[in-house]
Amino acid sequence: MILKIFSPNNLTLLRIILMLPAVYFLFNNYVISSFIFAILAVLTDFFDGIIARKYNIISNFGSILDPIADKVLIITLLTSFYFLNYIPFWFILISNTRDIFQLLSIPILILYKKINFKVKPKTLPKWATALKFIIILICYIFSIFHYYRLNNIYFLALLFISTLLEFYILITFVPRFIQIYQRKHDTFE
């Protein structure tokens, strides 16, 4: 019973739900409350993977849903921090372009083309996602301590590195999308 409630797919759906109060509290200046909901959302990402591997509950649906939940959470929080002047536009443009393009590819392939595909991310996209979570954490720290400087050289360097990773992943994703669309390959890596 407990395993059903805390199934990997349920935890993934919970991640999307937890994003809503995180954003609400962030825009209403309850930053610590927002941070708590964001941490809970990130923890669901951590635990859904552990549970899926430990109990061998790995499904194709879950392997597609998990990165969708990650992208929805990341796009929403990073865009929120952009509107709160913690992140520059150039970073949001590249980061969200990659994530939105990847999100849009799913209904195109599944609903329009009726193509079954697998998602097996390589190390670099996982590190890029982890880096975006670190950027979100830094934005929360800046927000909690009312540090509004977009010209912090270390933070800008981190954003620049993340942007380079995002750009590289985007330009390698497009050819793979085309291969899957043309049914020449079946796995996003």
C-alpha positions in Angstrom: 0.0 0.0 0.0 2.8 2.5 1.0 4.7 1.6 -2.2 1.6 2.4 -4.3 1.2 5.8 -2.6 4.8 6.6 -3.0 5.3 5.0 -6.4 7.8 6.8 -8.6 5.1 8.1 -11.0 3.1 9.5 -8.0 6.2 11.2 -6.7 6.9 12.7 -10.1 3.3 14.1 -10.3 3.7 15.4 -6.8 6.8 17.3 -8.0 4.7 19.2 -10.5 2.0 19.9 -7.8 4.6 21.2 -5.3 5.8 23.7 -7.9 2.6 25.6 -7.6 2.8 26.7 -4.0 6.6 27.3 -4.4 5.9 29.9 -7.1 2.9 31.3 -5.3 4.9 31.9 -2.1 7.9 33.2 -4.0 5.9 36.0 -5.7 4.2 36.8 -2.4 7.5 37.3 -0.6 7.2 34.1 1.5 10.6 33.0 0.2 11.4 30.5 2.9 8.0 28.8 2.4 8.6 28.8 -1.3 12.1 27.3 -0.7 10.6 24.5 1.5 8.2 23.5 -1.3 11.0 23.7 -3.9 13.2 21.4 -1.7 10.3 19.0 -1.3 9.9 19.0 -5.1 13.6 18.3 -5.6 13.4 15.5 -3.0 10.6 13.8 -4.9 13.0 13.7 -7.9 15.7 12.1 -5.7 13.4 9.5 -4.2 11.4 8.5 -7.3 14.6 7.3 -8.9 15.7 5.4 -5.8 12.3 3.7 -5.4 12.1 2.9 -9.2 15.6 1.2 -9.1 15.3 -0.5 -5.8 11.9 -2.1 -6.5 12.4 -2.4 -10.3 9.4 -0.2 -11.1 10.9 1.4 -14.1 8.4 2.2 -16.8 8.6 3.9 -20.2 5.8 6.3 -19.0 7.9 7.1 -15.9 11.1 7.6 -17.9 9.2 10.2 -20.0 7.2 11.8 -17.2 10.3 12.3 -14.9 12.2 14.7 -17.2 8.9 16.5 -18.0 8.4 17.2 -14.3 12.0 18.3 -14.0 11.6 20.7 -16.9 8.3 22.1 -15.7 9.8 22.7 -12.3 13.0 24.3 -13.6 11.3 26.4 -16.3 8.8 27.7 -13.8 11.3 28.5 -11.0 14.0 30.0 -13.2 11.4 32.2 -15.1 10.0 33.3 -11.7 13.5 34.3 -10.6 13.9 36.2 -13.9 10.8 38.2 -13.3 12.1 38.9 -9.8 15.4 40.2 -11.4 17.7 37.5 -10.1 18.5 36.0 -13.5 19.3 37.8 -16.8 17.2 37.3 -19.9 20.0 35.7 -22.0 20.2 32.8 -19.6 16.4 32.3 -19.5 16.3 32.5 -23.3 18.8 29.6 -23.9 17.8 27.5 -20.9 14.0 27.7 -21.5 14.5 27.2 -25.3 16.2 23.9 -24.8 13.7 22.7 -22.2 10.6 23.9 -24.1 11.8 22.3 -27.3 12.4 19.0 -25.5 8.9 19.3 -23.9 7.2 20.0 -27.2 9.0 17.1 -28.9 7.1 14.6 -26.6 3.6 15.3 -27.9 4.8 15.6 -31.4 6.4 12.2 -31.3 3.8 10.4 -29.2 0.5 12.0 -30.3 1.2 13.2 -33.8 3.7 10.6 -35.1 2.6 7.8 -32.8 6.2 6.9 -32.1 7.3 5.0 -29.0 10.7 6.2 -27.8 12.8 5.8 -24.8 14.6 8.5 -22.7 18.0 7.5 -21.3 19.8 10.7 -20.5 23.6 10.7 -20.7 25.7 12.3 -18.0 26.1 15.8 -19.5 22.3 16.6 -19.5 22.0 15.3 -15.9 24.9 17.6 -14.9 23.3 20.5 -16.8 20.0 19.9 -14.9 21.8 19.6 -11.6 23.6 22.9 -12.4 20.2 24.6 -13.0 19.0 23.3 -9.6 22.2 24.8 -8.1 21.4 28.1 -9.8 17.8 28.0 -8.4 19.3 27.3 -4.9 21.6 30.4 -5.3 18.6 32.5 -6.3 16.8 31.4 -3.2 19.8 32.3 -1.1 20.0 35.7 -2.8 16.3 36.2 -2.3 16.3 35.2 1.4 19.2 37.6 2.1 17.8 40.3 -0.3 20.9 40.3 -2.5 19.7 41.6 -5.9 23.0 42.0 -7.8 22.9 40.5 -11.3 26.6 41.6 -11.7 28.1 39.1 -9.2 31.0 37.7 -11.2 30.9 34.2 -9.8 27.1 33.9 -10.3 27.4 35.2 -13.9 30.3 32.7 -14.6 28.0 29.9 -13.3 25.2 31.1 -15.6 27.6 31.3 -18.5 28.8 27.8 -18.0 25.2 26.6 -17.7 24.3 28.5 -20.9 27.1 26.8 -22.8 26.0 23.4 -21.6 22.4 24.2 -22.5 23.4 25.3 -26.0 25.5 22.2 -26.6 22.7 19.9 -25.4 20.2 21.8 -27.6 22.3 21.4 -30.8 22.9 17.7 -30.1 19.2 17.2 -29.3 17.8 18.5 -32.6 19.5 15.9 -34.8 18.4 13.1 -32.4 14.8 14.4 -32.5 15.0 14.4 -36.3 16.3 10.8 -36.3 13.5 9.7 -34.0 10.9 11.6 -36.0 12.1 9.8 -39.1 12.1 6.5 -37.2 15.8 6.0 -37.6 16.4 5.9 -33.9 14.3 5.2 -30.8 16.1 6.7 -27.8 16.8 10.2 -26.6 20.2 10.2 -24.8 
